[in-house]
Amino acid sequence: MYFKPKEVVETYRNGCQAKAHTPIPHLMIKSIFAGVMIGMGAAGSSVAAHAITNVGLARLVASFVFPVGLMMVILMGAELFTGDCLMIVGLPEGDITPAELVKTLIFVWFGNLVGGVLLSLLIVGSGQLDYSAGLLGAYTIKVALAKATITPAKAITSGILCNILVCFAVLMTMCAKDVTGKLLSSFFVIMLFVTSGFEHCVANMYYITAGILAKMNASYAACAAEAYGITGDQLAALNWKTMMVNNLLPVTIGNIIGGACCVGLPLYYINKEYVKKKKAKEVVTKDEYGSDYSYGFTH
């Protein structure tokens, strides 16, 4: 047994108001947690894949590790920007305002960024990138460089594809009625996104920051030159400006389009009659009993 898509859309809509009204300090802490959790999945996937030369196999191996990050986010109630793009389903029925949606997404995005940067500092400081005689450090540079030099069109398009899958993964976990179902639902969809190599802005907050920090280590940079032929000019293209302008900005735009426009709004549209019926029932409940039972529905 599982919850049907129309029930999941209604459940998510019900939660939008509470999410939008979360106190800013709480929202930031939950967002930082999510940035760290997704970064942990990214860091672990790099360890698993860094010595594998076949690209397809490397991505497949990485995809078995990366989903742990989203699993932690889901079970611990952290706030992840890409999943929160689904909050757009709260707009049509007036549960949240456009200003509340934008405010929430901005704070969550910056909280995720803080988490990703902090984790990068800890990972580099831990010496983990020394693995395989510095090859992990070189691999970290290579991954970051590829992301920081991606074209805007590819970044946006890849971001759209990524968040279509991530948002479906989030919604599928809500379909499940037990922890095992939630974990399995998220695992396979996220495995597909990682294997496909699509761009996730929160994961990139870790990947690119770690690469920028890694290139400052002369031994990692030398290993990157030897193993991957990365030149000094290429290393110069990996910096905070290219991280923000070439990757995070267009990928974020793509993630918003993928999550809000390609998943959230279409799902609301095809289930809006059910949602409107539930909304009307909430109003009647309030009018007759003077209480708000909008979060008390069982499916």
C-alpha positions in Angstrom: 0.0 0.0 0.0 1.1 3.5 -0.7 -0.3 7.0 -1.0 -1.5 8.0 -4.4 0.1 11.0 -6.3 -3.0 13.2 -5.8 -2.8 12.5 -2.0 0.9 13.3 -2.0 0.4 16.6 -3.9 -2.3 17.5 -1.3 0.0 16.6 1.6 2.9 18.7 0.2 0.5 21.6 -0.3 -0.6 21.4 3.3 3.0 21.6 4.4 3.9 24.6 2.3 2.5 27.2 4.8 4.3 25.7 7.7 7.5 25.6 5.7 7.1 29.2 4.6 6.4 30.4 8.2 9.4 28.5 9.8 11.5 31.0 11.9 14.5 32.1 9.9 17.1 30.8 12.4 15.4 27.3 12.3 15.2 27.5 8.5 18.9 28.3 8.2 20.0 25.6 10.5 17.9 23.0 8.7 19.3 24.3 5.4 22.9 24.1 6.5 22.3 20.6 7.6 21.0 19.7 4.2 24.0 21.3 2.5 26.3 19.2 4.7 24.2 16.0 4.1 24.2 16.4 0.3 27.9 17.3 0.5 28.6 14.1 2.5 27.0 12.1 -0.3 29.1 13.9 -2.9 32.3 13.5 -1.0 31.7 9.8 -0.4 30.8 9.3 -4.1 34.1 10.9 -5.1 36.1 8.5 -2.9 34.2 5.6 -4.5 34.8 6.7 -8.1 38.1 8.5 -8.1 40.3 5.7 -9.2 37.9 4.3 -11.9 38.9 5.3 -15.4 35.8 4.3 -17.2 33.4 7.2 -17.0 30.2 5.2 -17.1 31.4 2.8 -14.5 32.7 5.6 -12.3 29.3 7.4 -12.3 27.5 4.1 -11.6 29.7 3.4 -8.6 29.3 7.0 -7.4 25.5 6.7 -7.8 25.4 3.9 -5.1 26.9 6.3 -2.5 25.5 9.7 -3.3 21.8 8.9 -2.5 22.7 8.6 1.2 22.8 12.4 1.3 19.2 12.8 0.2 18.1 9.9 2.5 19.5 11.9 5.5 17.7 15.0 4.3 14.4 13.2 4.0 14.5 11.4 7.3 15.9 14.2 9.4 13.6 16.9 8.0 16.4 19.1 6.6 15.6 21.8 4.0 17.0 21.2 0.5 16.6 24.0 -2.1 16.0 21.6 -5.0 13.2 19.8 -3.2 11.7 23.0 -1.9 11.1 24.2 -5.5 8.0 22.0 -5.2 6.6 24.7 -2.8 5.1 26.3 -5.9 2.1 23.9 -5.4 1.1 26.1 -2.5 0.6 29.2 -4.7 -2.6 28.4 -6.7 -4.8 27.8 -3.6 -3.3 30.8 -1.7 -1.5 28.8 1.0 1.6 30.9 0.5 2.3 34.1 -1.3 4.9 34.5 -4.1 6.9 36.6 -1.7 6.9 33.9 0.9 8.0 31.3 -1.7 10.9 33.5 -2.9 12.0 34.3 0.6 12.0 30.7 1.7 14.0 29.6 -1.4 16.6 32.3 -1.0 17.3 31.5 2.7 17.4 27.8 2.0 19.7 28.3 -1.0 22.2 30.3 1.1 21.9 27.9 4.0 22.7 25.0 1.7 25.7 27.0 0.4 27.0 27.5 3.9 26.7 23.8 4.6 28.5 22.8 1.4 31.3 25.3 2.0 31.8 24.3 5.6 31.9 20.6 4.7 34.5 21.3 1.9 36.7 23.0 4.5 36.4 20.1 6.8 37.0 17.4 4.1 40.1 19.2 2.8 41.4 19.8 6.3 40.9 16.1 7.2 43.4 15.0 4.7 40.9 12.8 2.9 42.0 14.1 -0.5 45.4 12.5 0.1 43.9 9.1 -0.8 45.7 7.3 -3.6 48.8 9.5 -3.4 46.7 12.6 -3.9 44.7 11.2 -6.8 41.5 11.9 -5.0 42.6 15.6 -4.7 43.3 15.6 -8.4 40.0 14.0 -9.2 38.3 16.6 -7.0 39.9 19.3 -9.1 38.9 17.7 -12.3 35.3 17.4 -11.3 35.1 21.0 -10.1 36.9 22.3 -13.3 34.4 20.5 -15.5 31.5 22.1 -13.6 33.0 25.6 -13.4 33.6 25.7 -17.2 30.2 24.3 -18.4 28.3 26.4 -20.9 25.2 28.3 -19.6 22.9 26.3 -22.0 24.2 23.0 -20.8 24.1 24.1 -17.2 20.4 25.2 -17.4 19.3 22.1 -19.4 21.2 19.7 -17.1 19.8 21.5 -14.1 16.3 21.0 -15.4 16.8 17.3 -16.0 18.4 16.9 -12.5 15.6 18.4 -10.6 12.9 16.6 -12.5 14.4 13.5 -11.0 15.2 14.9 -7.6 11.6 16.2 -7.1 10.1 13.0 -8.3 12.3 11.2 -5.7 11.1 13.5 -3.0 7.5 13.0 -3.9 7.9 9.2 -4.2 9.3 9.1 -0.7 6.0 10.7 0.4 4.1 7.9 -1.4 5.8 5.3 0.9 4.2 4.5 4.2 7.4 3.2 6.0 11.0 4.1 6.3 12.2 1.2 4.0 9.9 2.3 1.2 11.0 5.9 1.6 14.7 5.0 1.4 14.3 2.7 -1.6 12.1 5.2 -3.5 14.8 7.9 -3.1 17.7 5.6 -3.8 16.9 4.4 -7.3 15.8 7.8 -8.7 18.8 9.6 -7.3 21.0 6.8 -8.6 19.6 7.6 -12.1 20.4 11.3 -11.7 24.0 10.7 -10.6 24.7 8.1 -13.2 23.3 10.4 -15.9 25.7 13.2 -14.7 23.0 16.0 -14.3 23.8 19.2 -12.5 22.5 19.7 -8.9 23.2 23.2 -7.5 23.5 22.0 -3.9 25.8 19.2 -4.7 27.9 21.6 -6.8 28.3 23.9 -3.8 30.4 21.1 -2.3 32.0 19.8 -5.5 33.3 23.1 -6.8 34.3 24.6 -3.4 36.3 21.4 -2.7 38.0 21.7 -6.1 38.9 25.3 -5.5 40.4 24.4 -2.1 42.2 21.4 -3.6 43.9 23.3 -6.4 45.6 25.4 -3.7 47.5 22.3 -2.7 50.6 22.1 -4.9 50.7 18.2 -4.7 47.1 17.9 -5.8 47.6 20.3 -8.6 50.7 18.5 -9.8 48.8 15.2 -9.7 46.0 16.7 -11.7 48.5 17.8 -14.3 50.0 14.3 -14.5 46.8 12.3 -14.3 44.4 14.4 -16.3 46.7 16.9 -18.2 45.2 19.9 -16.4 47.3 23.0 -17.1 47.9 26.1 -15.1 45.6 28.1 -17.3 42.8 25.6 -16.8 43.4 25.8 -13.0 43.1 29.6 -13.2 39.6 29.1 -14.7 38.5 27.3 -11.5 37.7 30.1 -9.1 34.8 31.6 -7.0 33.6 33.8 -9.9 33.3 30.9 -12.4 31.7 28.8 -9.6 28.9 31.3 -9.2 28.5 32.7 -12.7 29.2 29.6 -14.9 27.6 27.0 -12.7 25.6 27.8 -9.6 23.5 30.6 -11.2 22.5 28.8 -14.4 22.2 25.4 -12.6 19.9 27.0 -10.0 17.7 28.5 -12.7 17.5 25.0 -14.3 16.8 23.4 -11.0 13.9 25.8 -10.4 12.5 25.2 -13.9 12.8 21.5 -13.5 11.3 21.3 -10.0 8.6 24.0 -10.1 7.6 24.2 -13.8 8.2 20.6 -15.0 7.0 18.8 -11.9 5.2 20.9 -9.3 2.8 22.9 -11.5 1.9 20.0 -13.8 1.2 17.7 -10.9 -1.0 20.4 -9.3 -2.8 20.9 -12.6 -3.7 17.2 -13.1 -4.7 16.8 -9.5 -6.3 20.2 -8.8 -9.9 19.0 -8.5 -8.8 16.7 -5.6 -6.8 19.5 -4.1 -9.6 22.0 -4.4 -12.0 19.5 -2.8 -9.6 19.0 0.2 -9.2 22.8 0.4 -12.9 23.3 0.6 -13.1 20.6 3.3 -10.5 22.5 5.3 -12.6 25.7 5.1 -15.7 23.9 6.3 -13.8 22.3 9.2 -12.6 25.7 10.3 -16.0 27.4 10.0 -17.9 24.7 11.8 -15.6 23.9 14.7 -13.4 27.0 14.9 -10.2 25.0 14.6 -7.7 24.4 11.9 -7.4 20.7 11.1 -5.6 21.3 7.8 -2.7 19.1 8.9 -4.8 16.4 10.5 -6.0 14.6 7.4 -5.2 10.9 7.1 -5.1 9.2 3.7 
